[in-house]
Amino acid sequence: MKNTLSVDRQSNQLYKQIYDYILNRIERSEWKEHDKLPSIRTLAQEMNVHRLTVFKAYQLLKQNGKVYVKDKSGYHVHPDSCVSFEHLDYPIVSSYFLRNHLSEIHQVPATYQFSQALIDPNLLPNLYFSEYVKKVFDLYPKVLGTYSTVQGDEELREALSCYFLKRHQLHLSADEILITSGAQQAIDLISRILVKPNDTVLLERPTYSAAIDIFRQQGAHIVPIDIYPGGYDLEQVESCMRQYKPRLFYLNPTFQNPTGYTVPLEQRKRLVELAEQYRCLLVEDDPFHDAYFDREPPLPLFTYDTEGWVMYIRSFSKYVAPGLRIAAVASRPPLMRSLLTAKSLSDNGTPLLNQKIFLHYFSSARLQQHLEKLRIALHIRKGIMEEELAVTDWKWISPKGGLNLWIKLPETIPMEELLIKSIEQSVSFVPGILCDPLRESASWIRLSYSYANEQQLHDGVQRLINLSRSLASSESK
């Protein structure tokens, strides 16, 4: 068996790295329920560590219910560590407790849709899109018979280069921009080219659920960085960079998903300095930059990067044209070459028709008019949700932009039951545990106010509150 674990031998928690390695292979179904695991002696030899280190890792796995011991047969995978969906009556609950896949939440039909951080289609300029589609076919009559280049349409990349310079003072050539089919594909491509099993990755806590899944799928050793209303504890960031020597830090510093927090300007500059000092790539995901309610947020971290230690993901899917699935990745040349290879293996290029339609709408005056109206509508809907929630003792920080509220519920409310009852009542939300790399935020939920219309916000939030009260009352009896 080939050793795929690179351990940090300076760490005083070497056994925890072994623990993460074993647990990751169990979660990826490389070892299935009741499978016999390698002996302490074998694993110690393969990992080139002391047997006591492996023993401590196995003991912790046993304590956490991940493995069990058979007399004279060693350690085996506990069946509760790898329960499959087909054995559960509620696939959504299996997601909540076992896989943490946000997609499982989204697949559940709901009248009161508070789980999807998407824009209500009625808020999008649907009537205008048909004009741009016609315009594209007039300008490019052979567009359906032509593939895009892997990197993306050159005309679109040139337009984005000018846009980034004008809006964010980003000095980028068209060759430093890659067009992807949404931000999630961008995160996936970056993880493939940069992360090997047990490489350390820093993630915000909480963070975008799909990012957790993507980096876990690559076998990353995830180290959480707490995010607060005022940003990060930079001492914690520097300590983790120094100790773990991470490959990258994936962060969403502007109207962060799920919290809505925004990292202040001075911290952004310091983060870039730390990235250069500790050679840790910052992967900046920025899908909500234009969704502000009062004033524009600070410039992206990428603006302050002079040495190539920031990759910038800018999605336009959320509020321009979700169906087109257009995002851009800005990166300096060495990493761009690797990204292009990964993109070519993924889909060989984002559909050209989508790019051309987006280009002509994105370049129009109507887009700015749309964004101004959209900000007003989102601000109103946020206010409606907060007004309904004001009768509760739930706690949240009101965001100055974005699409979500990150809410702390009383611990007396059983989250699993609330999730099941809500689904039965056609109300969806995202349990906080999905957004937590440590899977511990059991009393938190994310409610998105952007997809439901105003009446649905009133009715759906009231329904959710009533369900929570009935469950809390039952628990107290």
C-alpha positions in Angstrom: 0.0 0.0 0.0 1.4 3.4 -1.0 1.7 6.0 1.7 -0.4 9.0 0.6 -0.1 10.9 3.9 2.4 13.7 4.3 2.7 14.4 8.0 4.0 17.5 9.7 6.5 16.0 12.1 7.0 19.3 14.0 3.3 19.2 15.1 2.6 18.1 18.7 -0.6 16.6 17.4 0.8 14.1 14.9 -1.8 11.5 16.0 -4.6 13.9 14.9 -3.1 13.9 11.4 -3.3 10.1 11.4 -6.8 10.3 12.7 -7.9 12.7 9.9 -6.2 10.4 7.3 -8.1 7.3 8.5 -11.4 9.1 8.9 -11.1 10.7 5.4 -10.6 7.3 3.8 -13.6 5.9 5.7 -15.8 8.9 4.6 -14.7 8.4 1.0 -15.8 4.7 1.3 -12.3 3.4 0.7 -12.9 1.4 3.8 -16.5 0.2 4.2 -18.5 -0.9 7.2 -16.9 -3.8 9.2 -13.8 -3.7 7.0 -10.6 -4.6 8.9 -8.3 -1.6 9.2 -4.5 -1.8 8.9 -2.8 -3.0 12.2 -1.0 -0.5 14.4 2.4 -1.9 13.4 1.5 -1.8 9.6 0.2 1.7 9.6 3.1 3.0 11.8 5.6 1.5 9.2 3.7 3.0 6.2 3.4 6.4 7.8 6.9 6.3 9.3 5.7 7.2 12.8 5.8 5.6 16.2 3.3 2.9 17.0 2.0 4.9 20.0 1.0 7.7 17.6 -1.1 5.3 15.6 -2.5 3.8 18.8 -3.6 7.3 20.0 -5.3 7.9 16.6 -7.2 4.6 16.8 -8.3 5.2 20.4 -9.7 8.6 19.4 -11.5 7.0 16.4 -12.9 4.4 18.8 -14.0 7.0 21.3 -15.8 9.0 18.6 -17.6 5.9 17.3 -15.8 5.6 14.0 -14.2 2.2 14.6 -14.6 -0.7 17.0 -12.3 -3.5 18.2 -12.7 -7.2 17.7 -10.9 -9.5 20.0 -7.7 -10.8 18.4 -8.8 -9.2 15.1 -7.8 -5.5 15.5 -9.8 -2.4 14.5 -12.8 -2.4 12.1 -14.9 0.3 10.6 -18.0 1.1 12.6 -21.2 0.8 10.5 -22.5 4.1 11.8 -19.5 5.8 10.1 -20.8 5.0 6.6 -24.5 4.7 6.5 -25.9 4.8 3.0 -28.8 7.0 1.8 -30.9 4.1 0.7 -31.4 2.9 4.2 -32.9 6.2 5.4 -36.5 7.3 5.2 -35.3 11.0 5.0 -32.5 11.5 2.5 -32.3 15.1 3.7 -31.5 14.0 7.2 -28.8 11.7 5.9 -27.3 14.8 4.3 -27.5 16.7 7.6 -25.9 14.1 9.7 -23.7 12.1 7.4 -22.6 13.8 4.2 -23.3 17.4 4.6 -24.2 17.8 0.9 -26.0 21.1 0.3 -27.4 19.6 -2.9 -29.5 17.2 -0.9 -31.3 20.2 0.7 -31.8 21.9 -2.6 -33.4 18.8 -4.1 -36.3 18.9 -1.7 -39.3 20.8 -3.2 -40.6 23.5 -0.9 -43.2 26.2 -1.2 -41.2 28.4 1.2 -37.7 28.1 -0.2 -35.2 29.6 2.3 -32.4 27.2 1.6 -31.3 28.4 -1.9 -29.1 31.5 -2.1 -30.5 32.4 -5.5 -32.5 35.3 -6.8 -36.2 35.1 -7.3 -36.6 34.7 -11.1 -39.2 37.4 -11.0 -36.5 39.9 -10.0 -34.4 39.2 -13.1 -34.8 41.1 -16.4 -36.3 38.2 -18.2 -38.0 40.3 -20.9 -34.7 41.8 -22.0 -32.9 38.5 -22.2 -34.8 37.5 -25.4 -33.5 40.7 -27.1 -29.9 39.8 -26.3 -30.4 36.2 -27.5 -31.7 37.5 -30.8 -28.8 40.0 -31.0 -26.2 37.2 -30.4 -27.6 35.1 -33.2 -27.5 38.1 -35.6 -23.9 38.9 -34.7 -22.7 35.3 -34.5 -24.9 33.2 -36.8 -22.5 30.2 -36.4 -22.3 30.4 -32.7 -24.1 27.0 -32.1 -21.7 25.3 -34.5 -18.6 26.6 -32.7 -16.8 25.5 -29.5 -15.4 28.0 -27.1 -11.7 27.9 -26.4 -10.8 26.2 -23.2 -9.9 29.5 -21.5 -13.2 31.2 -22.6 -14.3 33.6 -25.3 -11.6 36.2 -25.9 -14.1 39.0 -26.5 -15.6 38.3 -23.1 -12.3 38.0 -21.3 -11.2 41.4 -22.8 -14.4 43.0 -21.6 -13.9 41.5 -18.1 -10.3 42.7 -18.0 -11.6 46.3 -18.7 -14.4 45.9 -16.1 -12.0 44.7 -13.4 -9.7 47.6 -14.0 -12.4 50.2 -13.9 -14.4 48.8 -10.9 -11.7 47.2 -8.7 -8.3 48.5 -9.9 -7.3 45.0 -10.9 -4.6 45.0 -13.6 -5.3 41.8 -15.6 -4.8 40.8 -19.1 -7.3 38.6 -20.9 -4.8 35.8 -20.7 -5.0 35.9 -16.9 -8.8 35.3 -16.9 -10.5 31.9 -17.2 -14.2 31.6 -17.8 -15.8 28.7 -15.8 -19.3 27.3 -15.6 -20.1 28.9 -12.3 -18.0 29.5 -9.2 -18.4 26.0 -7.9 -16.6 24.6 -10.9 -13.8 27.1 -10.3 -13.4 25.9 -6.7 -13.4 22.3 -7.9 -10.7 23.0 -10.6 -8.5 24.9 -8.1 -8.8 22.0 -5.6 -7.8 19.5 -8.2 -4.6 21.3 -9.2 -3.5 22.3 -5.8 -4.7 19.8 -3.2 -3.4 16.3 -2.6 -4.6 13.9 0.1 -3.9 15.3 3.6 -2.6 18.7 2.3 -3.7 21.3 4.8 -6.4 23.7 3.7 -7.7 26.7 5.7 -11.4 27.3 5.6 -13.6 29.9 7.3 -15.8 28.6 10.0 -18.6 28.7 9.0 -18.2 28.6 5.2 -19.8 27.7 1.9 -21.0 24.1 2.3 -20.0 23.0 -1.2 -16.5 24.2 -0.6 -16.2 21.9 2.4 -17.4 19.0 0.3 -15.0 19.7 -2.6 -11.9 20.0 -0.4 -12.9 16.9 1.6 -13.3 15.0 -1.6 -9.7 15.8 -2.4 -8.6 14.4 0.9 -7.6 17.7 2.4 -6.8 18.2 6.1 -9.1 21.1 6.9 -8.2 23.6 9.5 -11.0 26.1 10.4 -10.5 29.9 10.8 -13.2 31.6 12.7 -14.9 34.5 11.1 -16.6 37.3 13.1 -18.7 40.4 12.3 -15.4 42.3 12.3 -13.5 39.9 10.2 -10.8 37.3 11.4 -8.6 37.0 14.3 -5.4 37.6 12.4 -3.3 36.1 15.1 -5.2 32.9 14.6 -4.7 33.1 10.9 -0.9 33.7 11.2 -0.6 30.9 13.8 -2.3 28.4 11.6 -0.2 29.4 8.6 3.0 29.1 10.6 2.0 25.8 12.2 0.3 23.9 9.4 1.9 25.4 6.3 -1.3 25.2 4.3 -1.6 24.9 0.6 -4.3 27.5 0.5 -6.9 29.5 2.4 -10.3 29.5 0.8 -12.2 32.6 1.9 -15.3 34.5 1.0 -14.6 37.9 2.6 -17.4 40.0 1.1 -21.0 39.4 2.5 -19.7 36.0 3.4 -21.8 32.9 2.9 -23.5 32.1 5.3 -22.9 34.9 7.8 -23.1 38.0 5.6 -20.0 39.4 7.4 -17.5 41.6 5.4 -13.7 41.6 6.2 -12.5 45.2 6.6 -9.9 46.8 4.3 -6.9 46.8 6.6 -7.4 43.0 7.3 -7.5 42.4 3.6 -4.1 44.1 3.1 -2.6 42.2 6.0 -4.0 38.8 4.7 -2.1 39.3 1.5 1.1 40.1 3.4 0.6 36.9 5.5 0.0 34.9 2.3 3.3 36.1 0.9 5.2 35.6 4.1 4.0 32.0 4.7 3.6 31.1 1.0 -0.1 30.3 1.4 -2.3 30.9 -1.6 -5.5 32.9 -0.9 -8.5 31.7 -2.9 -10.9 34.6 -2.8 -14.5 33.7 -3.7 -16.6 36.8 -4.4 -20.1 36.0 -5.6 -22.0 38.8 -3.8 -19.8 41.9 -4.4 -22.5 43.9 -6.2 -25.3 42.8 -3.7 -24.8 45.6 -1.2 -27.5 47.7 0.4 -25.8 50.9 1.4 -22.3 51.4 0.2 -19.9 49.4 -1.8 -17.7 46.9 0.1 -13.9 47.1 0.2 -11.9 46.2 -2.9 -11.0 42.5 -3.4 -7.9 41.1 -1.8 -6.6 40.5 -5.3 -6.2 44.2 -5.7 -3.4 44.2 -3.2 -1.6 41.2 -4.5 1.7 41.9 -6.3 3.4 38.5 -6.0 0.7 36.1 -7.3 -0.5 34.8 -3.9 -4.2 35.4 -4.6 -6.6 33.7 -7.0 -9.9 35.6 -7.5 -13.2 33.9 -8.3 -15.9 36.2 -9.4 -19.3 34.7 -10.1 -22.0 36.6 -12.1 -24.5 33.8 -11.9 -26.4 34.9 -8.8 -27.8 38.2 -10.0 -27.2 38.6 -13.7 -28.3 35.4 -15.4 -28.2 32.2 -13.2 -29.1 30.0 -16.1 -26.0 31.0 -18.1 -23.6 29.8 -15.3 -20.8 32.3 -15.9 -17.9 32.9 -13.5 -14.4 34.2 -14.0 -11.1 33.1 -12.3 -8.3 35.6 -12.2 -4.9 34.1 -11.8 -1.3 34.8 -12.6 0.3 32.8 -15.5 2.0 29.8 -13.6 -1.2 28.7 -12.0 -3.3 29.6 -15.0 -1.6 27.0 -17.1 -2.5 24.3 -14.6 -6.1 25.6 -14.5 -6.4 25.4 -18.2 -5.3 21.7 -18.2 -7.9 20.9 -15.5 -10.6 22.8 -17.3 -9.9 21.0 -20.6 -10.3 17.7 -18.8 -13.5 18.9 -17.1 -15.6 20.1 -20.0 -13.2 21.6 -22.6 -14.7 25.0 -22.3 -17.9 26.8 -21.1 -20.6 26.9 -23.8 -19.9 29.7 -26.3 -23.5 30.7 -26.7 -23.8 31.3 -22.9 -20.7 33.5 -22.9 -21.9 35.6 -25.9 -25.3 36.2 -24.4 -23.7 37.2 -21.1 -21.2 39.4 -22.8 -23.8 41.6 -24.5 -26.1 41.9 -21.5 -23.1 42.5 -19.1 -21.9 45.3 -21.4 -25.2 47.1 -21.5 -26.6 50.1 -19.5 -29.6 47.9 -18.6 -27.4 45.8 -16.3 -26.6 48.7 -14.0 -30.3 49.7 -13.9 -31.1 46.1 -13.0 -28.5 45.9 -10.2 -29.8 49.1 -8.7 -33.4 47.8 -8.6 -32.3 44.4 -7.4 -30.4 45.9 -4.4 -33.6 47.7 -3.3 -35.7 44.6 -3.7 -33.3 42.4 -1.7 -33.0 45.0 1.0 -36.8 45.0 1.3 -37.0 41.2 1.5 -34.3 41.1 4.1 -36.3 43.6 6.2 -39.5 41.5 5.9 -37.7 38.3 7.1 -36.1 40.2 10.0 -39.4 41.8 10.9 -41.1 38.4 11.2 -38.1 37.0 13.2 -38.2 39.9 15.6 -40.9 38.2 17.7 -38.4 35.3 18.6 -35.4 35.2 20.8 -33.3 34.0 17.9 -30.0 35.9 17.4 -28.3 37.2 14.2 -26.2 40.1 12.9 -28.1 42.0 10.2 -25.9 41.9 7.0 -25.2 45.0 4.9 -25.4 42.9 1.7 -25.6 39.4 0.3 -28.6 37.0 0.3 -28.6 35.3 3.7 -29.2 35.5 7.5 -27.1 33.4 9.8 -29.2 32.7 12.8 -28.6 31.2 16.3 -31.6 29.3 17.7 -32.1 28.3 21.3 -30.5 25.0 22.1 -33.9 23.8 23.4 -35.0 23.4 19.7 -34.1 19.9 18.4 -32.6 20.7 15.0 -33.1 17.2 13.4 -36.8 17.3 14.2 -37.2 20.9 13.1 -35.6 20.0 9.8 -38.0 17.0 9.3 -41.1 18.9 10.4 -40.2 21.9 8.2 -39.8 19.7 5.1 -43.2 18.2 5.9 -44.6 21.8 6.1 -42.9 22.7 2.8 -40.3 25.0 4.4 -36.6 24.6 3.6 -33.6 26.0 5.3 -29.9 25.1 5.6 -28.8 23.6 9.0 -25.7 25.2 10.3 -23.8 22.0 10.6 -23.5 21.8 6.8 -21.6 25.1 6.9 -19.3 24.1 9.7 -16.0 22.3 8.8 -16.1 20.9 12.4 -19.7 19.9 12.0 -20.6 21.4 15.4 -22.9 24.4 14.7 -26.0 22.4 15.6 -28.0 25.4 16.8 -27.4 27.6 13.8 -29.4 27.8 10.5 -29.0 29.8 7.3 -32.1 31.4 5.9 -32.0 32.9 2.4 -34.3 35.9 1.8 -33.6 36.2 -1.9 -35.6 33.5 -3.5 -39.0 33.6 -1.9 -41.4 36.5 -2.8 -42.6 38.9 -0.1 -45.8 37.0 0.8 -43.9 33.7 1.0 -41.4 35.4 3.3 -44.2 36.5 5.7 -46.0 33.1 5.6 -43.0 30.8 5.5 -41.1 32.4 8.4 -44.2 32.4 10.6 -44.6 28.7 9.8 -41.0 28.0 10.7 -41.3 30.0 14.0 -44.5 28.1 15.0 -42.9 24.8 14.3 -39.9 25.7 16.4 -42.1 26.8 19.3 -44.1 23.6 19.2 -40.9 21.5 19.3 -39.4 23.5 22.1 -42.6 23.1 24.1 -42.5 19.4 23.6 -38.9 19.2 24.6 -39.6 21.0 27.9 -42.3 18.5 28.9 
